[in-house]
Amino acid sequence: MKKAKRSSIASTEMKIFPYVMIAPNLLIFLIFIAVPAVFGLVYSLTDWGGIGELNFIGFANYAELFTDRRFWISMRQTFLYAIISLPLIMVVSLLLATLLVKSIHGRGFFRAVFYWPSMISYIVVGLLFQFIFGDSTGIINYLLSTMGLPEVTWFTNSITAMAVVVLATVWSRTGFYMVTFISGLQSIDDTYYEAAEVDGASPMRKFFSITLPLLKPTMFLVMILSFIDLFKQYGLVITMTNGGPAGATKFAVQYIYEEAFQKFRLGYASALSMVTMLILAILTLLQFKLNNGGAIDD
Amino acid sequence: MKRTTTSRRVLALGLSAALAAALLGGCGGSPAEENAAAENSGDATAETSSNAEPVEMDLIWWTDGNETAVMQSLIDEYEALHPNITINLQEIAFEDLTTKLQMSIAGGESPAMSRCVETTISQLSDAMVDFNDYVDGEALKEEYLDSVDYLYLAGDQIAAIPTEVTANGMIYNKTAFEAAGVEVPTGEDDIWTWDEFKQALQKVVDSGAVKYGMVIDNPSHRWATILYEFGGSLANEQGGNLSSPESLNAINYTKELFDEGLAVSSIWLSGEDPNNLFRSGEVAVHIAGTWMVQNYDENIQDFEWGVTYMPIGTTRSSVPGGKSITAFKGTGCEQEAVDFITWVTAQEQNARYCQECLFVSPRVDNANIEYPVRSEEFAVFANELANTTPAASFDLSMPGYTTIAYTALQDLWPEVLAGKLTPEEMAAEIDAQTNEYMQENGYLN
């Protein structure tokens, strides 16, 4: 009888325990994400300028944003940036992970070297690349001019400006995802490779037939995390190009920031944030659906 | 026993809440009522402060040169006179000023005081104290030049007290001009026309003395100097005026400077720093203002520089600007903040501040400050300011308008330079915004 009672308590504890464990995270989520999101939704229905009373204007902000050409240009540039950067980040980090998961000399050193940039804030990365690529004050153009070569207008040409922003992004984020891939690679059972070895499979065949399929959950994770990260890009461009030239690297978050804190249209900026969040949520769900939630194919 | 524990908990919670409230407020210490008997001048509070509760206040600040050090020394002096007062000078980037203030105000955590510019006042005046409630407003206004009213007044409200006025003007690389054999205007009689200026600049660049012709800080306040000199303006009594032939001439002339490579486009297109570029010695001219004198005086060692007269269009003009200090409502230490501000902007303190920072004073009684260095350069800036066209005053006189117009110019000028927008399209778009503002605020019938 006593044993049965103890077992019942244990069972109740086991039911409650997971909720206790996620409670702190849930609390943080509620305080810093859910509650501000609700406030954002309320503000989006007002013409609030940052101080003073809230004046509700219904869905006027949402009606305005659908005709806001510059917002949709910034959204288009955000997509362009994410679509170019995402595959590059995934390919480069997977390549590095594949090389650095092997027992090679100086493996730890190289892992540290490639991981290091991911510890630097985007703001600093932006300043660093401005210092290197700056049109008039950059090192590269200085070196080109000392060699008598024509200078490159890195940040005043929309194509090269986007290219440098993508380069800086890939450089700064690859290390983080490389570590994620290394972890995924290490979790693949060696027996698969041994069996393939016995069957005489080439390294390429092993990579495409064993590594990639079994790495699908990790790749899915990297894809989702990276896409969200790219979609919210702000710090890097604000210090590197300030969104220029002429909005070529002005992404959605910078546009929203400017509406909120330069034009003091916090109500409108909240509506823009809501729409951006919705677009991001739909795209993430779509990726989830298309990738079957990252499950390994049978 | 249980009751005692509960009481202790309640007491602990209460004390924690009180401590948190004290820490989170814009200032800590005594409420304003304790000093209610004090007179409005700094000296009057000095008499009462020895018995007063400690008060700690934040002053939000940014710097273009050595203002932080000078203001800190004035604060130290004030704290010595008022042992109960502690002022924390919090330095932030100018770009973050309005955002930080707005967020603080919205969160109910306004700082006690802040340095500000005219746009800060037009945006946040509702949250600022009205100095009329603390001092004799009419007497205070008498102490300042009429031309700086827009710097600190929001309608009838005295929202701040000015500390310095600025004038836009032309700083040039003297070494480069001399090396190229190009003479700059030395008096009002031989001022360049804008075409002559362009030729002179081209000659300096062609000589190889510098790599770039000129840098203009931004396409808004600084560019407006060219706009006014061409006889244009952002607005007039009829509404938006950027589509007028005079304004379009100014836009087209500026665009030519960039198209011909004389002006550095990366400043406007991708946010490169014009100050660093001029300091590198690779640029012939920097269109900036008085606030750069101290900075360049201290930091440029490799070449000689000077200030010359802005070229003349249909008229001459500068664009006045300036800074002030304000106090915020709801901090619990408004009286103490006002006391400090009135003290630090009083004649003696302001003269010291302007002298050491190399600023022009907005006070009538500090009109003849003698500067330890660069008095020649200040004479040119003063002359520019004296020749400011009334069109500039009209634009600046509408509270909050320049924020709208300047933000639009900053957004749209890069599109014009990149060829995505014609000058006419930019002018029409900004005029539409101007008309909307003027209509809403009763400037148009």
Interface residues (C-beta under 8 A of the other chain):
Chain A: G49 G50 I51 G52 R70 Q130 G134 D135 S136 T137 T153 F155 T156 S158 A161 M240 T241 N242 G244 P245 A246 G247 A248 E258 F261 Q262 K263 F264
Chain B: T98 T99 Q102 I105 A106 Q123 L124 D126 A127 K211 Y212 V264 S265 S266 W268 L269 S270 G271 E272 D273 N276 L277 S280 E282 T403 I404 T407 D411 P414 E415 L417 A418 K420
